[in-house]
Amino acid sequence: MNQTIAKKEILPRQSKVALFYFALILAALIWFTPVITLVLTALKDAGDFARNGAFSFPKSIRWANFSEAWETGVKNYFWNSVIVTGFKVPIGIVLESMAAFALTHMHFKWADRVFTYILIGLIVPMQMTLVPLTLLMNALNLIDTLTGLTILYIGFGVPFGVLVMRGFFRTVPVAIIEAARLDGCSWFRIFYRIALPLALPAIVSLCILDGVATWNEFILAQIFLRSDELRTLPLGLVQFSTQFATQYNQLAAAVLIAVVPIMLVFLFFQRYFVAGMGGAVK
Amino acid sequence: MADLQQSATAESLPSQKAKTREPSDDHLRRLPWAFLAPALVIYSVVVVYPMVYSAYLSLFRWDGISPSKVFVGLDNYGILLTQNDVFWIALRNNAIWLVAALLLPTSIGLGLAMLLNSKFRGSHIFRSIFYFPAVLSLAVVGLIWTWIYHPDLGLLNQMLGVFGLKALQRNWLSDPQIALYPVIIAATWNAVGLPMLLYLAGLQTIPEELHEAAKVEGAGPIQRFLYVTFPLLRETTLVVLAITAINALKAYDIIYAMTNGGPANRTQLLSTWMYFLTYNYNQVGLGTAIAVILFSLTLIFAIPYIRFMTRKT
């Protein structure tokens, strides 16, 4: 006890706080260096980058990097990602919440077994499905189509979506559901008039987590999209990087275009990340 | 018709059940399946059926194109284990990656969570900063770090130069001896966010009074962590370790973006080598056999995890 008191007196409270902030800010700066480098590079002209490297302030800001990257193909990649994410997320959530509702509130005898069956999908390495999926997509003429890719995303999204929605539906009191049953409400009405509105926070969380995951997906896009104009952003950027290997400033601008939507979503909906992940573990 | 008959018998029974379940028991028994059907059908077709079929294909020699497959039993596994050097490189790399993933992101995540759990001015901003890399795609993470490791213009070598450590400068991603480690560092940068988030959530559930009590008893910060905080985070730790291990074995995009398995296949993982064998060398049998091996490794960590997730029902 005496020792701790003595220690406190050597370092007065104020300077302790200052030291704490100093250390934390330093750590945060180091942690964020890759992002800072990215932004600085995206604002430079090629000569500046070649002379001064990545980590220096741009001599003059060159916004044209963004428009050039956009016109060289990022525009297509961006809209493809928007389309795939825009269809995948809402469709997925409808299917996943219906399934999760059946698993939690419908007195379903097989609920545990079906849930375990669905959970397997969380752990499957993508590689385990690629060859048969290639054969299947070939047979259905869905190779190199955004429709085919979206269908695959919906399928692979089921386990996580059901996990999150089930975690939430379990917190909805049985009494509410039973009361509606006694009033003669059909299960379908209970689902979309009572359970879904109550689940709105969970749905928003899932939208965001799922949206980010879909926006970032790489391997399925790589295998099943073949033509350049159909590529989604992560795939397109890697391709871009091999084609324009030396134009780092343009590549950085392209990467930043891909990152900014994610950054905005993250800034505005941060608490939902926490809520969603919490729901997945509960 | 069957429905009608069932409901007739159900209503004629004077049980309480029949009173609250109007249409028919049979209908009610089927209704959950109707709610589940869309998700289950697409999931089974896209995920489960391909898994099973992959395992089956791993018993054949096949180039993926010709109409005839040759049944070879477990030969593909034998070939991988005895004749395929890259398989062993990949397996070793996976092991290194797994150990790093179980140690680094988890401990950094726990440390950050402990630091940022208390409410102080700006704690939310710091949480966002440290979590942020976790929302980036691994392909993007790979591209960003590739510049950092660039031999001439990259930040790392520049910094080493500034601090007079020129001797440590390397061609980070093309040196076969070390190329895997820079990639693991980049992956760690992305992987810290999730454990941090889960630990923050775990710390919220520990009542403040326990710490106060321990403090009164004279326990220092280290003792409080070892005997109060950490034991109470046991469940969180199990989930964190399982998820990080499963994710580590899934690593693929970042290798593809940074080294593409090179130099000289030194940074291949089972996941990338599967892709090479299947899609570049048309060795579908070997490729699917690797997938099965990768899946079996995942199961070691996944079975306890799935047990944990389904336990509370």
Interface residues (C-beta under 8 A of the other chain):
Chain A: M1 T4 Y21 L24 A28 W31 F32 T33 P34 V35 T37 L38 T41 F49 A50 G53 A54 F55 V94 L95 E96 M98 A99 F101 A102 L103 M106 H107 F108 K109 W110 A111 D112 V114 F115 T116 Y117 I118 L119 I120 G121 L122 I123 V124 P125 M126 Q127 M128 T129 L130 V131 P132 L133 T134 L136 I151 L152 I154 G155 F156 V158 P159 V162 L163 R181 L182 G184 W187 F191 V212 W215 N216 E217 F218 I219 Q222 I223 L233 P234 L235 L237 V238 S241 Y248 L251 A252 V255 A258 V259 I262 M263 V265 F266 L267 Q270 F273 V274 M277 G278 V281
Chain B: T20 E22 L28 R29 L31 P32 W33 F35 L36 P38 A39 L40 I42 Y43 V45 V46 V47 V48 Y49 P50 M51 Y53 S54 L57 G64 L115 G122 F126 S128 I129 F130 Y131 F132 P133 V135 L136 S137 L138 A139 V140 G142 L143 I144 W145 T146 W147 I148 H150 D152 L153 G154 L155 Q158 M159 W189 L194 L197 L198 L200 A201 G218 G220 T236 V239 I246 L249 K250 Y252 D253 Y256 A257 L270 S271 M274 Y275 T278 Y279 V284 G287 T288 I290 A291 V292 L294 F295 T298 L299 A302 Y305 I306 M309 T310 T313
